[in-house]
Amino acid sequence: MVPGQRSAEVDRLPHVRSQRRRLARQSRHPDPSPVESVSPLISPTAAANQATRFCRNVTITDVSRLRVYRFDRRTIMRCLSFRLPWIALMLLALNNLLTVGNTAEPIDWKQDLSAGNELAETTSRDLFLLFTGRTWCGPCIALEANVLSQDRFRDAVQGSFVMVEFDFPADDSDRTSEVISNLQAMQERYVISYFPTIVLTDSTGRPYAYLSHYDSSTGPDPLIRQIQSAQKAREARDNYFHVASKSHGAERIIQLHRGLEAIAPLMGKPDEQETDALLKWYQAEIDEIVSFHGDLPAGIVETYRQRIDAQAASKPVKEIEAKLQAFEASKEFRGAVAYLDERMKTIDDLELRQRLAWSRIAFLERDKQYQRALAESRRLLRDGNLDSAQREQLLDREAYNLFSLNRMDEALAHYDRRIEAATENSPQRLRLMGRKAQHALSRLEPEHSIPIWEAYRHAIGNESADWFDTTVLLARQYQKTDQHTQAITLFEEALVKQDDAWVLIDLIRSFQATGHDDQAKQLLAKVRAEQARLAASPRAADRDEAEDLETRLRTIHLPVK
């Protein structure tokens, strides 16, 4: 047993639950909850291969795309915690967020599609549909901070588009049932699998481009260029369809194909969508093409038949998806394991069986059968056909289950071996150090996790995208051990890099603890000014943020001289 090990009961205390709530609602550098069990709806292969700069909505397998959590943002947070160290995610998501004094004028977002349609038709503009989670999805927050709030972006798009926002809350209770139902309907209507996703449509609401996989390190220009390219594709689509409307026979089919060909690359990847968006939105044109019996250039009909066949091939998976969704909704995790055991006996596809085995591990973890999940992880690790990414993900599951079994010495030694084997200063080494630090933060007392976080902070260096969050979290651990002088130094270093209202509140507490009330009062005035700015915002997300800040500010009591 590692000295200073926390009891498992600590993770169920109210203050820990409030930290998790804050993570879901605000994503403002909270202490993270313990490294989560991977969702049973995540593909380990997909997790390893996909970029980590966006939020997946839900999947279970890379090939079959089984989806269950269609509207549960907490699932997405679990997805993200499985894909990369929590600390790396948060800075990618939150860089430049809550910058006090941001003067960019907000975009005039509509919240209702019908109102957007009406305005688009009367003003001859297209629709810009944003599917986002402003208060909980890190990449969505980064998109807002780095792109949407910038004057250059606003000026580039508002003349051509009516802007409509679908802001999915962290908790369904934050919105009325009518709003939640409408959001769900829009998510399903437009086949949204990632947050954030931008859908560009004509004034009728028919899409011609899906833009996702946002890179939080970029500013407005790349997205502006994407939108401009999409607009050209839409113009080409319209021109070809116009010619087709005046044509007959093979010539009509060719023009329809050219119109679809212009936008097809922008309609999203079919294997990343529950329903192929091109088939969904252009079914009439595609049906006409595949049913044509005359002579056509080679490959035209086959192009669409292949897409139709691929979608049909995924239908048997729907049964598994529906069953797992029911198990998850009812929290019958043990039943899910038994169901997967039986289904795997009937599946010949080795790749699909392997992915279902991964899902079985996840359901075992959800059922707190950590010993069985550990054994299954180690069994799969003996498979000689694993690629390096799959092996790393399984090793992560092994570590998670060792921690969950309170086998702390083994778990920490597990990470130490992998860190030692990794190349010095390599991304893999830093990833492992970050995960070890995250586990230490949630499993060990602060005095024992501090050296691990100090080592991680030193390893990544102050030019790293992860440095800010790492510094803030380390400072908070010093606070917990009443080492406020060290905490103040770290908070001030972090604030030099990025002005953040939540970190200012942390710094106020340490100034109070060390008797520096004047400095605390100055910072308090700065935070109150930011809270007032958010409270006056037309956006509900900003007003929610203002309420959260006000709640936190009410806990600060400074002496009156």
N, C-alpha and C positions, 0 to 999 in steps of 0.2 A: 504494500500500500504506500503510495507517495505521501509524504508528510503534507499536511494541509489540505488533503483531499476533501472536496465538498460532499456532503450528503446528497443523495439523489433528491431528497425532499426539498432542497433549496430551490431547485428549478420549478417547483410548484408554488412558491411563495408569491403573494400578491405583487410585490415590487417587480418580480421577474415577469409576471403576466403583463404588467403595465409596460414594461420595456418592449415586449413582443407587440403589444398594441401600438406603441409608438413607432416601431419599425414598420408595421403594416400601413399606418395612416400617414406618417410623416417622412420616413426615410431620412431623418436628419441626424445621422451619425450616432445612433443609440448604441448602447452595449448590445451586441447581438445575442439572440437566444442560442442555446446549444446547437451545434451542427445538427441539422435535421436528418432524420431518415429520408432517403430518397423517395419521392413519390412513386407509387406503383404505376404511374402513368408516364414515366419518363424513360426514353430509350438511352441506355448508357452509351451506345455508339453515337446517337444523335448528340448527346450531351458533350461528347468528346470532340466531335467534328464541327459542330456549329459554332459560329462566333458567339461571344458572350455579351454582345452589345445590344441585346434586345430581350424581351420577355416572351417566351413561348407560352401559348395559351394552354395546351395540354397535349401530351402524347404518351403512348406506352411503348411503341416500337418504331424503329427507324423505317422499317419496310412497310409494315401494315398500317401505321399511323392510327393506332387505337386511341381514341380520345374519350376522356370521361369528365374531367373537371372543366366544363364549358364556361363556368362563370365564377370560379373560386380563385380570387387573386392570391389567397394564402398558399394555394398549390403552386402558383408561379414562383412565389418567394422560395418555396422548397426546391423548385426546379433550379433556381439560380444558385441556391446555397450548395447544391450538388455539383454544379458545373465548375465552380471556381471558388477560391477562397472568398469568404464573405467580404473581407476587407477590400479585395481588388474590385469586386462588383460595385461596392458602394461609391468608390471615388469615380469610377467610370461613369456611374449614374449621376453623381451629385456635383461634379466639378462646375464651379461658377454658380452654384445654386444659392438662393437666398442672399445674393449680394446686396448689401444695404446701399440704397441710393440708386438703383437701376431706374433710368429715366425713359426707357423705350415705351412708346404708347402701345397699349395692348391691342391685339387684333379684335375686330368685332365678330365674335363667334356666335353663331346661331346654335341653339340647342335642340332644334326640331327639324327633321328632314323635310317635312311637308312645307314648312315655312321657307326652308332653303330652296326647295324646288320652285316654289312660287316666285321667289325673288330672282332665282337664276333665269327663269323663263322670261320674266318681264325686263330683265336687264341684259339678256343675251350673254350670260356668263356660265361657265362650267361650275361644278361643285367640287370643293376640296373637303373631303370627309376625314376627320382625324379621330381614330380610335385610340384612346389613351387612358392612362391611370395616373393623373397628375400628382397624387399624394402618396403613392406607394410604389410605382414602377420606376426604378432608377433610370433606365434609358429614356423613359417618357419625360422625366424631370430634366434630364440633360438636353433632350430635344427642345424643350421649352426654353431652357436657359441659354443654349448656344445658338439656336436657330429661330424659333418662333417669336421670341421676344425681341429679336433684332430688327431695327428699322429697315435695314437693307432687304431682309426677307419680306417683311410686310409690304414694302413698296413694290417688290417684284411680283407679288401674287394677288394682292387685293383687287387690282383692276381687272383681272381675268377670272377670278373665282369668287363664289359665295362660300364663306368659310363656315363649316358646320362641325361641331365638336361633340363626340360621344365620350364623356368622361366617366369611366367605370370606377366606382368607389372601392376602397379597401375592404369595406364591410357593407353588406347589403342593407343593414339597418340604417345606414347613413342616408338612404334615399327612400322615397315612397315606393310602394309596390308597383304603382303605375310607371314610375321612372325606371325601375329595375326591369320590368317586363318589356318596356320599349328598348332599353339597352340590349337585352337578350335578343329581341327580335332583330335589331339592327346588326348585331354580331353574327347571327345566323344568316340573315339576308345577304350580307356581304362576305360571308365565308372568312371571318377573321380568325387567324390562328396565332398572331403575334401582336404584342403591344410594344412600342407604338406601331401602328400601320396607318398609312395615308392612302386613301382611295380617291382617285380622280375620276369624275364621271361627267357626262354631258348634262345638259340642263334637265333631262328627264330622269336622271339617276342611274343611267346605264354606264358601268365602269369601262374605262379604257386603260387604266394603269393602277397597279398596287405597288406602293413604295414602303418597304420595311427594312429590317436589318440595319437600322440607323447606327452610324459610327459616331459615338459621343465625343470623339476627339476633333471633329470637324466643325466648321462654322456653317453659315448659310449657303455659301457658294455651291458646294456639291449638290445639295438638294435643289437649289434653284435650277441648276443645269439639268438635273433629272426631270424636273417638272417641264422645263422648256422642251426637252426631247420628247416627253410624253405628249405634249400639246401638238407637236409636229406629227406624231404617230396618229393622233386622233384626227387631225386634218386629212391625213392620207386615207385613214379608214373611211371618213365621210365622203371623200372624193371617189374612192373606188365603189362604195355602196351606191353613190349617186349614178355612176356610170352603169352599175349593175341594174339599177331600177329602170334603165332605158334599153337594156340588152335582153337577149333571149338565148336559150340553149346553152351550148358550151361556153360562149363568151360571157354570159351572165354568171355562170359558176366560177369561171376564172377570176372575174372581178370581185365576187364575194370572197374568194380565197385570198386575193391580194389585200382586201380590206382587213380580213382576219389576221393575215400574215403580218400586217403593219403593227398590230397591237399585241399579238400573242406573246412575244418575249416580255411584255410589261404586265401581263395578267397574273403573275405569280407562278411558282413552280407547282405543278399538279401534285407532286408527292409531298408537298408541304401544306396542302389544303385538304380539308375534309371532303369537299366537292370541288372538282376542277372548275375554277371560275369562268374560264372561257366556254366550257360546255354549258354552264348554268346560264350565262348571260347572252350567249349567242347560239342558243339551241336551234332556233328557226333556220338560221343561215347554215349551220352545220348539218342539220337534217336534210336540207335541200341538196347540199353538196354530196353527202354519202348516198343519197337515194337516186342520184343522176345516173342514167344508163348510157349516155353517149360517150364519145371519145374525148378524153381529157389528157393534158400533159401528165407524164408519169409522176406518181407520188402525191398528187393532190388529195385524192380520196383516202389513200392509205394514212396520210398524216392524221386525219380526224378519226379514222377507225382505230388507230393505235391508242389515241387518247380515250376513246369510248371503251375499248377493251380493258385498258389499265384501270379505269374507274370501276368497271364491272367486276374485275378480279378482286377488288378490295371489299366487295360486299359481304363475302362470308365472314370477314373479320368483324362486321357489325354485331354479330351475335355475341362474340366475346366482349366487344366494347360495351354492349348493353348490360351484360351480366356483371362485368366489373364495375360499371357505373352504379348498378343496384347494390352491389356489395359495399362499395365505398360510401354511398349515401346512407346505408343502414349501419355502417361501421362493422359489418360482419367479415372482419379480416380473415378469421380462421376459415370461414366458408369460402372465401376467395382462394385461399391456398388449396383447399380440397378440390375446388372447381378447376383450378389451373393444373393440378396433378392429373385429373381425368382428361382434360382437353389435350394436354401434351402427349398423352398416349395415342391420340388419334391424328396427330399432325406429323406429316412426313418431312415437311420443309425444315431442314436443320437450323437454318438461320432464324426462322420464326420461333422454333422451339427454344433456341438459346435466349431470345428476347423475352419469351414468356417465363423462362427460368429467372431472368433478372427481375421480372415483375413479381415472381413468387418470393424472391428475397425481400423485395420492398414490402409486400403484404405481411411477411413474417415479422419484419421490423415494426410495422404499424401495430401488429398484434403483440408487440413486446416479446416475441420469441427470439431473443437475440442470440441464444446459443445455437438454435437451428439455422438462423440466418448466417451466423458466422461459419458454421459447418458447410452450408451451401456455397457461400462465397469461396471458401477454400477448395471446395470440390471443383467449381468452375475455373479456379485459378490453375488447376492441374491440366486443363485443356490446352494442348499444344498448338491449337489453331488460333489462339487469341492474338489480335494485333496489339501494339504497344498501348494504344489509347484504351482498349477494353481492359487490358491488364491493370492499368493505372486506376481505372474506375472500380474494378473489383478490389484492389488493394485499399482504396478509400472506404469501401463497404466493410472490409475486414477491420480497418481501424475504427470505424464508427461503432461497430458491434462490440469490439473490445472495450471501448470507452463506456458503452451502454451497459456492459456487464461489470463495470467498475474495476476492470483489470487494468488499472492506470499504468502500472510499471510496464506491462506488455505493450500497451497502446503507445506510450511515449517512446519506448524503445523501437517500436515498429516504425514510427516517423523518423527517429534518429538514424536508423539503418538506411532508409530511403533517401534522406537528406544527404548522408555521407556518400552514398553511391551516385548522387546526381552531380553533374558538372558544376564547378564553382561559379556562382553568379548566373547560372542558367535560369530561364523562366521556370523550368520544372523544379529546381531547387527552391526558388522563392515561393512557388505555389505551395510546396510541401511545408515550408516554414510558416506560411500564412495559415494553412489548415491546422498545423500543430498549435499555433498561437490561438486560433479561434477555439479549439477544444480546451486549451488551458484556461482561457478566459471564462468559459462556462462550467468547467469541472474543478478547477483548483481555486484555492483562496488567493487573493490578489498578491500577497507577498511571494507566492510561488509562481504565479503566472507572469509577474513583472519581468524577471530575467529573460523569459522566452520572448516576450514582446520587445524588450530592448534589443535582443539579438536580431529579431525580424526587422525592426526599424533600422538598425545599423546596416543590415544586408541590403535593403532596398534602396537606401540613399535618399537624399532630399529632393532629387530630381524625379523620383518615381511618381507615377500617378497615384500610387497607394499611400504615399507618405503622409498626406494630410490626415486621412482617417486613422492611420496607424498611430500618429502622434496624439490625436484626440483620445483614442481609446486607451492608450498608455497613460495619458494624463489622468483619465478618470480612475484608473487603477491606483495611481498614487493618491488621488483624493480619498479613495476608500480606506487607505491605510494611514490617513491623516498626514500624509507627506505633501502638504499644500505648497510649499516653496517649489518643489520639483514640478508639481502640477501646474503652477502659474507659469513657470518657464516654458513648459511644453505647450500650454494653451496659447501663450503669446507668440511662440514660434509658428504655430498653426495659423493664427489669425493674420500674421504677416503675409502668408500665402493666400488666404481666402477669408474674407469677412463673412461671418456666419452668426446669425442671431442666437442659435442654440449653444454654440460654443461660447459666445459672450456670456450667456447665463451661467455656464459652467465656471467661467473665469470669475464672475461675480461671487459665486459661492466660496471659491478659494480665497478671494480678497477679503470676504467677510470673516472667514475662519482665521485669517492672519491679522485681522484688525485694520485692514486698509479700507475703511469705509468710504473715504472720499473717492478713491479710484472706482469702488463698486458703484457709487452713485452716478458717476460719469457714464459708466457702461450701461447702467440701468436706463438712463435717459436715451441712449442710443437704441437700445432694444425696444423701448416703448415707441420711439418714432417709427421703427420698422413695423411694429405691431399695428400702429395706426394706419400706416400705408396699406398694409394687407387688408385691414378691416374695411377700408374704403374702396377696395377693388371690386369691379363688377363681376369677377369670377367667383363662383361658389368655393372652389378649391382654395383660393387665397383667403377668403373669409373664414373657412374652416381652420386654415393655418393660423389665422389671427386669434381664433378662439383657443386653440391649443397653446399658443404663446401666452395669452392672457391667463389661462389656467396655471401655467408654470410660473408666471410672474407673481401671481397671488401668493406663492409659497415663499417669496423673498421679502424679508422684513428688515429694513435698515433703520438704525437709530436716528431720531430727529433731534438735531441740535438746537 
